[in-house]
Amino acid sequence: MLLGAVADDFTGASDLANTLAKGGMATMQFSGPGHAGADCEAGVVSLKTRSIPVVDAVSQSLDAARWLLDQGCEQIIFKYCSTFDSTPQGNIGPVVEALLDLLGTDVAVVCPAFPGAGRRIFMGHLFVGDRLLNESGMQNHPLTPMTDPDIRRWLRLQTKGEVGSINLDGVRSGEHALRTRFAEEAAAGRRLVVTDAVADSDLITIGAAIADHKLVTGGSGIAQGLPENFRARGKLSGRNAELPVARGPAIVLCGSCSTASQAQVTRYRETNPSLSIDPGALMRGEVTVETATKWIAAQGEHVPIVYSTAEPTSVAEAQRMFGREAVAAKIEHFFAGLARSLADTGTRRFVVGGGETSGAIVESLGLAAMQVGPEIDPGVPVLVGDRSGPLALALKSGNFGAPDFFAKALRQVGQR
């Protein structure tokens, strides 16, 4: 293994794995560290550390990084969401600082930009499409509301040291000048350096400039230029493993409340059976895995969608009544149990919306490792694991995917 990645959620991990695979690296995604059979050039470890206590996020991230180093990795990526999902306390800043200490290095790029999905950084500010981050809908996120688009300022709240910055002019001054800029930031004691990027070409330049950095941090876009560094050293095999085909019934599950997910659910419901899971009803025990499983079975040959996607006001009301953490945990537990019940009765193809939901489902299915297949939409590949035979998934971050994503994904994750 040449390149190792620690991802703070499962959809982010598949997003990054997709980028590395497209770059020509034989890539696998792992559900946590410590799995045998890590025969790949790039390994992406999926964690669920985005919204947990800081101390736990740091500990789990360090464990994953140590395992990757034991596999021979020469460079480590810490992958977080391209909307920088975090609170003023963390977890991004504390994890980056801990990884810097583990690797014994003095500087790391901080760049969540992903132009292909509309995420751009200019003058340290994060844009989603043509809106600043705090005007994009992310200010209403139920777990990590993003109320400040200045990544430098937000990151400074989470860290012990000062935060550096390289603007777009610095990036476009070229690879060699940019490498010097990173060295200058490190010499000044600024270990975390927020770096502008508004186009894929900027990310390629950054990737070349940080070829020798032990730690790289950002969204999946930051990895676009990294495979070429290993290729230039003659270390890539150029091999592509054949992806097994999953055959059997399918299901769409969505626990995301993002604006994009709401539109995707609405589109899919127009022509397919749908079951809405009201958070309040779930908390009161009025909806269970058993009742949902029976409803799905009654839909026959159709591929239904089960979703907890709702307007932010509806989610906020349930949180007010039962507590934010309790509601989130209940929704995750429900989808995990439902996915396991469906897999046990023959479902082999899963299309999932939402990072926390995806993580809960992959863990419940016991998929230790997954091969990375073709891209469905930017940032979302087909994944195939083994659960008494091939089982295929598409794990979509809440904000990702075209309006017709669910139908498009079903056409690519195996066959009936």
C-alpha positions as CSV (number, residue, x, y, z in Angstrom):
1,M,0.0,0.0,0.0
2,L,1.4,3.4,-1.1
3,L,-1.2,5.9,-0.1
4,G,-3.4,5.7,3.0
5,A,-6.4,7.7,3.9
6,V,-8.4,8.3,7.1
7,A,-12.0,9.4,6.3
8,D,-14.3,10.8,8.9
9,D,-17.4,9.3,7.4
10,F,-18.3,6.5,5.0
11,T,-19.6,8.5,2.1
12,G,-16.5,10.7,2.2
13,A,-14.4,7.6,2.2
14,S,-16.1,6.3,-1.0
15,D,-15.8,9.8,-2.5
16,L,-12.1,9.8,-2.0
17,A,-11.7,6.1,-3.1
18,N,-13.5,7.1,-6.3
19,T,-11.0,9.9,-6.9
20,L,-8.0,7.7,-6.3
21,A,-9.4,4.9,-8.5
22,K,-10.0,7.3,-11.3
23,G,-6.4,8.5,-11.0
24,G,-5.2,5.0,-11.7
25,M,-4.5,3.6,-8.2
26,A,-5.8,0.1,-7.3
27,T,-8.1,1.2,-4.4
28,M,-10.0,-0.5,-1.6
29,Q,-12.2,0.9,1.1
30,F,-12.1,-0.5,4.6
31,S,-14.7,-0.3,7.4
32,G,-12.3,0.7,10.1
33,P,-8.6,-0.4,10.4
34,G,-7.0,-3.7,11.0
35,H,-8.4,-5.9,8.2
36,A,-6.4,-8.6,6.5
37,G,-6.0,-8.8,2.8
38,A,-5.2,-5.2,2.2
39,D,-3.8,-5.9,-1.3
40,C,-4.1,-2.4,-3.0
41,E,-2.1,0.7,-3.8
42,A,-4.4,3.1,-2.0
43,G,-6.4,2.1,1.1
44,V,-9.2,4.3,2.5
45,V,-10.3,3.6,6.1
46,S,-13.9,4.6,6.8
47,L,-14.6,6.0,10.2
48,K,-17.6,7.6,11.8
49,T,-15.8,10.4,13.6
50,R,-17.3,13.6,12.2
51,S,-19.8,14.2,15.1
52,I,-18.4,12.2,18.0
53,P,-16.5,13.7,21.0
54,V,-13.1,15.2,20.0
55,V,-11.1,12.8,22.1
56,D,-12.7,9.8,20.5
57,A,-12.3,11.2,17.0
58,V,-8.6,11.8,17.6
59,S,-8.0,8.3,19.1
60,Q,-9.8,6.5,16.3
61,S,-8.1,8.6,13.6
62,L,-4.6,7.9,15.1
63,D,-5.4,4.1,15.2
64,A,-6.4,4.1,11.6
65,A,-3.3,6.1,10.6
66,R,-1.0,3.7,12.5
67,W,-2.5,0.7,10.7
68,L,-2.0,2.4,7.4
69,L,1.6,3.1,8.2
70,D,2.1,-0.5,9.1
71,Q,0.8,-1.4,5.6
72,G,3.7,0.6,4.2
73,C,1.9,3.8,3.3
74,E,4.3,6.7,2.3
75,Q,1.7,9.4,2.6
76,I,-1.5,9.8,4.7
77,I,-4.6,11.8,3.7
78,F,-7.1,13.0,6.3
79,K,-10.4,13.3,4.3
80,Y,-13.3,15.4,5.6
81,C,-16.3,16.8,3.9
82,S,-16.1,19.4,1.1
83,T,-18.4,21.6,3.2
84,F,-16.0,21.3,6.1
85,D,-18.7,19.8,8.4
86,S,-17.5,20.5,12.0
87,T,-18.3,22.4,15.1
88,P,-16.3,25.2,16.7
89,Q,-14.7,22.5,19.0
90,G,-13.7,20.1,16.2
91,N,-13.2,17.6,15.0
92,I,-11.2,18.5,12.0
93,G,-8.6,20.8,13.7
94,P,-7.7,18.5,16.6
95,V,-7.4,15.4,14.3
96,V,-5.1,17.2,11.9
97,E,-2.9,18.4,14.7
98,A,-2.7,14.9,16.2
99,L,-1.8,13.4,12.8
100,L,0.9,16.0,12.3
101,D,2.4,15.0,15.7
102,L,2.1,11.3,14.9
103,L,3.9,11.7,11.5
104,G,6.5,14.1,12.9
105,T,5.9,16.7,10.3
106,D,5.5,20.4,10.4
107,V,2.9,21.4,7.8
108,A,-0.3,20.2,6.2
109,V,-2.5,21.7,3.5
110,V,-6.2,22.3,4.4
111,C,-8.3,22.3,1.3
112,P,-11.9,21.0,1.2
113,A,-12.4,22.3,-2.4
114,F,-14.2,20.0,-4.8
115,P,-15.0,22.1,-8.0
116,G,-16.8,19.2,-9.6
117,A,-19.4,19.4,-6.9
118,G,-19.4,23.2,-6.7
119,R,-17.2,23.6,-3.7
120,R,-14.5,26.2,-4.1
121,I,-12.2,28.1,-1.8
122,F,-11.4,31.8,-2.6
123,M,-9.5,34.0,-0.1
124,G,-10.0,31.4,2.5
125,H,-13.8,31.4,2.1
126,L,-15.7,28.3,1.1
127,F,-18.4,28.6,-1.6
128,V,-21.1,26.0,-2.4
129,G,-22.1,26.8,-6.0
130,D,-22.6,30.6,-6.0
131,R,-23.3,30.9,-2.3
132,L,-21.1,31.2,0.7
133,L,-21.1,28.2,2.9
134,N,-23.3,29.8,5.6
135,E,-25.9,30.7,2.9
136,S,-26.0,27.2,1.2
137,G,-28.3,25.4,3.6
138,M,-25.4,24.0,5.6
139,Q,-26.2,26.6,8.3
140,N,-29.2,24.3,9.0
141,H,-27.3,21.1,9.3
142,P,-28.7,19.2,12.3
143,L,-25.3,18.1,13.7
144,T,-22.7,20.5,12.3
145,P,-24.3,23.8,11.4
146,M,-21.8,25.8,9.3
147,T,-22.3,29.4,10.2
148,D,-19.0,30.9,9.0
149,P,-17.6,30.5,5.5
150,D,-14.1,31.6,6.5
151,I,-12.3,28.3,6.9
152,R,-9.3,30.0,8.4
153,R,-11.4,31.5,11.2
154,W,-13.5,28.4,11.8
155,L,-10.4,26.2,11.9
156,R,-8.6,28.6,14.3
157,L,-11.4,28.0,16.9
158,Q,-10.6,24.3,16.8
159,T,-6.8,24.4,17.0
160,K,-4.0,25.2,19.4
161,G,-1.7,26.9,16.9
162,E,-2.0,29.6,14.3
163,V,-3.6,28.9,10.9
164,G,-1.8,29.8,7.7
165,S,-3.3,30.8,4.3
166,I,-2.2,30.7,0.6
167,N,-4.5,32.6,-1.7
168,L,-5.3,31.8,-5.4
169,D,-2.5,33.9,-6.7
170,G,0.0,31.9,-4.6
171,V,-1.5,28.6,-6.0
172,R,-1.3,29.8,-9.6
173,S,2.3,31.0,-9.2
174,G,3.1,27.4,-10.0
175,E,4.3,24.2,-8.3
176,H,7.8,25.3,-7.3
177,A,6.7,28.6,-5.9
178,L,3.8,27.0,-4.1
179,R,6.2,24.5,-2.5
180,T,8.2,27.4,-1.2
181,R,5.1,29.0,0.2
182,F,4.3,25.9,2.2
183,A,7.9,25.9,3.6
184,E,7.5,29.6,4.6
185,E,4.3,28.9,6.4
186,A,5.9,26.0,8.3
187,A,8.9,28.1,9.2
188,A,6.6,30.7,10.7
189,G,4.9,28.1,12.9
190,R,1.7,27.9,10.9
191,R,1.3,24.1,10.6
192,L,-2.2,24.1,9.1
193,V,-2.4,26.1,5.8
194,V,-5.8,26.8,4.2
195,T,-5.2,26.9,0.5
196,D,-7.4,28.4,-2.2
197,A,-8.7,26.3,-5.2
198,V,-11.5,27.1,-7.6
199,A,-10.7,24.7,-10.4
200,D,-9.4,21.2,-10.8
201,S,-6.2,22.6,-12.3
202,D,-5.5,24.3,-9.0
203,L,-5.9,21.0,-7.2
204,I,-3.5,19.4,-9.6
205,T,-0.9,22.1,-8.9
206,I,-1.4,21.7,-5.2
207,G,-1.0,17.9,-5.5
208,A,2.3,18.3,-7.3
209,A,3.6,20.8,-4.7
210,I,2.8,18.5,-1.8
211,A,4.2,15.3,-3.3
212,D,6.7,15.0,-0.4
213,H,4.3,16.0,2.4
214,K,3.7,13.2,4.9
215,L,0.1,14.5,5.6
216,V,-2.5,15.9,3.2
217,T,-5.9,17.1,4.4
218,G,-9.0,18.1,2.5
219,G,-12.0,16.9,0.5
220,S,-11.7,14.3,-2.1
221,G,-10.6,16.9,-4.7
222,I,-7.2,17.3,-2.9
223,A,-6.3,13.8,-4.0
224,Q,-6.7,14.5,-7.8
225,G,-3.0,15.2,-8.2
226,L,-1.6,12.6,-5.9
227,P,-1.7,9.4,-8.0
228,E,0.5,11.1,-10.6
229,N,3.2,11.6,-8.0
230,F,3.4,7.8,-7.4
231,R,3.1,7.1,-11.2
232,A,6.1,9.5,-11.9
233,R,8.1,7.4,-9.4
234,G,7.2,4.2,-11.3
235,K,5.3,2.8,-8.4
236,L,1.8,2.2,-9.9
237,S,1.0,-1.2,-11.4
238,G,-1.8,0.0,-13.8
239,R,-3.9,-3.0,-12.9
240,N,-7.6,-2.9,-12.4
241,A,-9.3,-5.7,-10.4
242,E,-12.5,-7.1,-11.9
243,L,-15.6,-6.0,-10.0
244,P,-18.0,-8.8,-9.0
245,V,-21.6,-8.3,-10.1
246,A,-24.3,-8.2,-7.3
247,R,-27.5,-9.8,-8.3
248,G,-30.8,-9.6,-6.5
249,P,-33.4,-7.2,-5.1
250,A,-32.6,-3.5,-4.4
251,I,-33.6,-0.8,-1.9
252,V,-33.1,3.0,-1.6
253,L,-32.5,4.3,1.9
254,C,-32.0,8.0,2.8
255,G,-31.3,9.6,6.1
256,S,-30.0,12.9,4.9
257,C,-31.9,16.1,5.4
258,S,-29.8,18.2,3.0
259,T,-31.4,20.4,0.3
260,A,-30.0,18.1,-2.4
261,S,-31.4,15.0,-0.7
262,Q,-34.8,16.5,-0.4
263,A,-34.9,17.1,-4.1
264,Q,-33.6,13.6,-4.9
265,V,-36.2,12.0,-2.7
266,T,-39.0,14.1,-4.2
267,R,-37.9,13.0,-7.7
268,Y,-37.7,9.3,-6.9
269,R,-41.0,9.3,-5.1
270,E,-42.8,10.5,-8.3
271,T,-42.5,7.0,-9.9
272,N,-41.7,4.7,-7.0
273,P,-43.2,3.5,-3.7
274,S,-42.1,5.6,-0.7
275,L,-42.2,5.3,3.0
276,S,-41.5,8.4,5.1
277,I,-40.0,7.9,8.5
278,D,-41.1,10.7,10.8
279,P,-38.4,11.3,13.5
280,G,-41.0,11.9,16.2
281,A,-43.0,8.7,15.3
282,L,-39.7,6.7,15.3
283,M,-38.8,8.0,18.7
284,R,-42.3,7.1,20.1
285,G,-42.0,3.6,18.7
286,E,-44.8,4.0,16.2
287,V,-42.4,3.0,13.4
288,T,-40.1,0.0,13.7
289,V,-37.8,-2.1,11.6
290,E,-40.4,-4.8,11.5
291,T,-43.2,-2.6,10.2
292,A,-40.9,-1.1,7.5
293,T,-39.6,-4.5,6.4
294,K,-43.2,-5.8,6.0
295,W,-44.1,-2.7,4.0
296,I,-41.1,-3.2,1.6
297,A,-42.0,-6.8,1.1
298,A,-45.5,-5.8,0.0
299,Q,-44.1,-3.6,-2.8
300,G,-43.3,-6.7,-5.0
301,E,-41.0,-6.1,-7.9
302,H,-40.8,-2.3,-7.3
303,V,-37.7,-0.7,-5.7
304,P,-39.1,1.5,-2.9
305,I,-37.4,4.3,-1.0
306,V,-37.5,4.5,2.8
307,Y,-36.4,8.0,4.0
308,S,-36.3,10.2,7.1
309,T,-35.5,13.2,4.9
310,A,-37.5,16.2,6.2
311,E,-37.6,19.9,6.3
312,P,-35.1,21.4,8.9
313,T,-38.0,22.7,11.0
314,S,-39.5,19.2,11.3
315,V,-36.2,17.7,12.4
316,A,-35.6,20.6,14.8
317,E,-39.0,19.9,16.5
318,A,-38.1,16.3,17.1
319,Q,-34.7,17.3,18.4
320,R,-36.3,19.8,20.8
321,M,-38.6,17.1,22.2
322,F,-36.2,14.2,22.4
323,G,-32.7,15.6,22.2
324,R,-30.4,16.0,19.1
325,E,-28.1,13.1,19.9
326,A,-31.0,10.8,20.7
327,V,-32.8,11.5,17.5
328,A,-29.7,11.0,15.4
329,A,-28.8,7.8,17.1
330,K,-32.4,6.4,16.7
331,I,-32.4,7.2,13.0
332,E,-29.0,5.5,12.5
333,H,-30.1,2.5,14.5
334,F,-33.3,2.2,12.5
335,F,-31.6,2.3,9.1
336,A,-28.9,-0.1,10.3
337,G,-31.4,-2.6,11.5
338,L,-33.5,-2.3,8.4
339,A,-30.5,-2.8,6.1
340,R,-29.5,-5.9,8.0
341,S,-33.0,-7.3,8.0
342,L,-33.2,-6.8,4.2
343,A,-29.8,-8.3,3.5
344,D,-30.7,-11.3,5.6
345,T,-33.8,-11.9,3.4
346,G,-32.1,-11.5,0.0
347,T,-31.5,-7.8,-0.8
348,R,-28.2,-7.4,-2.6
349,R,-28.2,-3.9,-3.9
350,F,-28.3,-0.8,-1.6
351,V,-28.4,2.9,-2.6
352,V,-27.9,5.0,0.5
353,G,-28.2,8.8,1.1
354,G,-26.5,10.5,4.0
355,G,-23.0,10.1,5.6
356,E,-24.1,9.0,9.1
357,T,-26.8,6.7,7.6
358,S,-24.2,5.1,5.2
359,G,-21.8,4.4,8.0
360,A,-24.4,2.8,10.2
361,I,-25.5,0.6,7.3
362,V,-22.1,-0.6,6.2
363,E,-21.2,-1.5,9.8
364,S,-24.5,-3.3,10.3
365,L,-23.9,-5.4,7.1
366,G,-20.4,-6.4,8.4
367,L,-18.6,-5.3,5.2
368,A,-14.9,-5.1,6.3
369,A,-13.6,-4.3,2.8
370,M,-15.1,-3.1,-0.4
371,Q,-13.8,-2.8,-4.0
372,V,-14.2,0.5,-5.8
373,G,-16.0,0.4,-9.1
374,P,-17.2,3.0,-11.7
375,E,-18.4,6.5,-10.8
376,I,-22.1,7.1,-10.7
377,D,-22.0,10.9,-10.1
378,P,-19.1,13.0,-9.1
379,G,-17.8,11.7,-5.8
380,V,-20.0,8.6,-5.7
381,P,-18.7,5.2,-7.0
382,V,-20.2,1.7,-7.0
383,L,-18.8,-0.3,-4.1
384,V,-18.9,-4.1,-3.9
385,G,-18.3,-6.0,-0.7
386,D,-18.8,-9.7,0.2
387,R,-21.6,-10.9,2.4
388,S,-22.1,-14.5,1.4
389,G,-21.6,-13.3,-2.1
390,P,-21.3,-9.9,-3.8
391,L,-23.3,-7.1,-2.2
392,A,-23.2,-3.7,-4.0
393,L,-23.7,-0.2,-2.6
394,A,-23.8,3.4,-3.6
395,L,-23.0,5.6,-0.6
396,K,-24.0,9.2,-1.3
397,S,-23.1,12.2,0.8
398,G,-26.2,14.3,1.5
399,N,-25.2,17.2,-0.7
400,F,-23.9,15.1,-3.6
401,G,-25.6,13.7,-6.7
402,A,-27.9,14.9,-9.5
403,P,-31.7,15.1,-8.9
404,D,-32.1,11.7,-10.5
405,F,-29.3,10.1,-8.5
406,F,-31.3,7.3,-7.0
407,A,-32.6,6.0,-10.3
408,K,-29.2,6.4,-11.9
409,A,-27.4,4.5,-9.1
410,L,-29.9,1.6,-9.2
411,R,-28.9,1.1,-12.9
412,Q,-25.3,0.7,-12.0
413,V,-25.2,-1.3,-8.7
414,G,-25.6,-4.8,-10.1
415,Q,-28.6,-6.5,-11.6
416,R,-32.0,-7.8,-10.5
